[in-house]
Amino acid sequence: MATTSIKKKLFISDTPPATKDSAGYQAMADMIQVKGIVSIGSIGFPHGTIEVPELETGITKTFKGARTGSAAQIAYATREGDLGQAAVEEANEAEAEVTLMIVSPDGTSADFWTGIVHSLVENDADTSSYEGATFSFVPNYAVVKGAPVVVA
């Protein structure tokens, strides 16, 4: 049965884990929830392709090439005084990797990503918008799936 994304939660840490595995992420104690999340775009690693033509057969074979983290757009509605939104703003200005934890709607599993935050842009001020912002997150390492980190 399909489920919705309603009740997903986003957390951020201004430091990457000591190791990019389940143990490294589980040891993180400084995750902060980003409140007011409106949407979390697709985070992943699309592969490039390498085409190799063969004169004898006239067929060009395609091989899997390197993969690069894709920029996911994440949007939030402004929540005054929210420490998570402040952490996103700080990460946008920093030249360092951060960690995101995206917790499933039922709270039993999480995706952990390490990468960069960039291009934080406030929403348009008009009659069909809300106070908020959108930022990009690009992963630099493969996702690690596991139990959510307990946040105090």
C-alpha positions as CSV (number, residue, x, y, z in Angstrom):
1,M,0.0,0.0,0.0
2,A,1.3,3.4,-0.9
3,T,1.8,6.0,1.7
4,T,2.1,9.8,1.6
5,S,4.9,12.1,2.5
6,I,2.8,13.9,5.1
7,K,4.5,14.0,8.5
8,K,8.1,13.7,7.1
9,K,10.6,15.7,9.1
10,L,13.9,17.3,8.1
11,F,16.8,17.7,10.5
12,I,20.2,19.4,9.8
13,S,23.6,19.3,11.5
14,D,26.4,21.7,10.6
15,T,28.9,18.9,10.7
16,P,29.3,15.7,8.8
17,P,29.5,12.3,10.6
18,A,32.9,10.9,11.5
19,T,32.2,8.0,9.1
20,K,29.6,7.9,6.3
21,D,27.9,4.8,7.5
22,S,25.1,3.9,9.9
23,A,27.4,4.0,13.0
24,G,28.7,7.4,12.0
25,Y,25.2,8.9,11.6
26,Q,23.9,7.2,14.7
27,A,26.6,8.9,16.7
28,M,25.5,12.4,15.8
29,A,24.0,14.2,18.7
30,D,23.6,17.7,17.2
31,M,20.7,17.3,14.7
32,I,18.2,20.2,14.7
33,Q,14.8,20.0,13.2
34,V,14.0,22.4,10.5
35,K,10.4,23.5,11.1
36,G,7.8,24.6,8.5
37,I,9.0,22.3,5.7
38,V,6.8,22.7,2.7
39,S,8.5,20.3,0.3
40,I,11.7,18.2,-0.1
41,G,12.8,17.6,-3.7
42,S,14.3,14.5,-5.0
43,I,17.8,13.9,-3.7
44,G,20.0,11.4,-5.5
45,F,22.8,10.6,-7.9
46,P,21.9,10.4,-11.6
47,H,24.6,8.7,-13.7
48,G,26.2,10.1,-16.7
49,T,26.6,7.8,-19.7
50,I,29.6,6.9,-21.9
51,E,28.8,6.0,-25.5
52,V,31.2,3.7,-27.3
53,P,30.6,3.3,-31.0
54,E,31.7,0.2,-32.8
55,L,32.5,0.5,-36.5
56,E,32.2,-3.2,-37.2
57,T,28.6,-3.6,-35.9
58,G,27.4,0.0,-36.4
59,I,26.0,-0.1,-32.9
60,T,26.9,2.4,-30.2
61,K,26.9,0.8,-26.8
62,T,26.1,2.8,-23.7
63,F,27.9,2.3,-20.4
64,K,27.2,3.7,-17.0
65,G,29.4,6.7,-16.2
66,A,30.2,8.6,-13.1
67,R,27.4,9.8,-11.0
68,T,26.9,13.3,-9.6
69,G,24.7,14.5,-6.8
70,S,21.6,16.3,-8.1
71,A,20.5,19.6,-6.5
72,A,17.3,19.0,-4.6
73,Q,15.1,22.0,-3.9
74,I,13.8,22.2,-0.3
75,A,11.2,24.8,0.7
76,Y,10.0,26.0,4.1
77,A,7.6,28.5,5.5
78,T,9.2,31.0,7.8
79,R,8.9,30.2,11.5
80,E,10.3,33.1,13.6
81,G,13.1,32.0,15.9
82,D,13.4,28.5,14.4
83,L,16.9,27.1,15.1
84,G,16.7,24.7,12.2
85,Q,15.9,27.5,9.7
86,A,18.8,29.5,11.2
87,A,21.1,26.5,10.7
88,V,20.0,26.3,7.1
89,E,20.9,30.0,6.6
90,E,24.3,29.5,8.3
91,A,25.0,26.4,6.1
92,N,24.1,28.4,3.0
93,E,26.9,30.9,3.9
94,A,29.4,28.3,5.0
95,E,31.9,26.5,2.7
96,A,31.5,23.2,4.5
97,E,29.5,20.0,4.3
98,V,26.4,19.5,6.4
99,T,24.3,16.4,7.2
100,L,20.6,16.1,6.6
101,M,18.3,13.5,8.2
102,I,14.9,13.0,6.6
103,V,12.6,11.0,8.9
104,S,9.8,8.9,7.4
105,P,6.2,9.8,8.2
106,D,5.9,7.0,10.7
107,G,9.1,7.9,12.4
108,T,10.7,4.5,12.1
109,S,13.3,5.1,9.5
110,A,15.5,7.9,8.1
111,D,17.6,8.8,5.1
112,F,21.0,10.4,6.0
113,W,22.7,12.6,3.4
114,T,26.0,14.5,3.6
115,G,26.5,17.4,1.2
116,I,26.2,21.1,0.7
117,V,23.5,23.7,1.1
118,H,23.5,26.5,-1.4
119,S,21.3,29.1,-3.2
120,L,19.0,30.0,-0.4
121,V,16.4,32.3,-1.9
122,E,13.4,34.0,-0.2
123,N,10.0,33.6,-1.8
124,D,8.4,36.3,-3.9
125,A,6.4,38.8,-2.0
126,D,3.0,38.8,-3.7
127,T,-0.6,38.0,-3.2
128,S,-0.2,34.2,-3.9
129,S,2.9,33.5,-1.9
130,Y,3.9,32.9,1.8
131,E,6.8,34.1,3.8
132,G,9.5,31.5,3.4
133,A,12.5,30.4,1.3
134,T,13.9,27.6,-0.9
135,F,17.4,26.2,-0.8
136,S,19.3,23.6,-2.7
137,F,21.0,20.6,-1.2
138,V,23.5,18.6,-3.2
139,P,24.7,15.3,-1.8
140,N,28.4,14.4,-1.9
141,Y,28.0,10.8,-0.6
142,A,25.5,8.0,-1.1
143,V,22.4,7.8,1.1
144,V,22.6,5.8,4.3
145,K,19.3,4.4,5.5
146,G,18.7,3.5,9.1
147,A,16.9,4.3,12.3
148,P,16.4,8.0,13.1
149,V,18.8,9.7,15.5
150,V,17.2,10.5,18.8
151,V,17.1,14.3,19.1
152,A,16.9,15.8,22.5
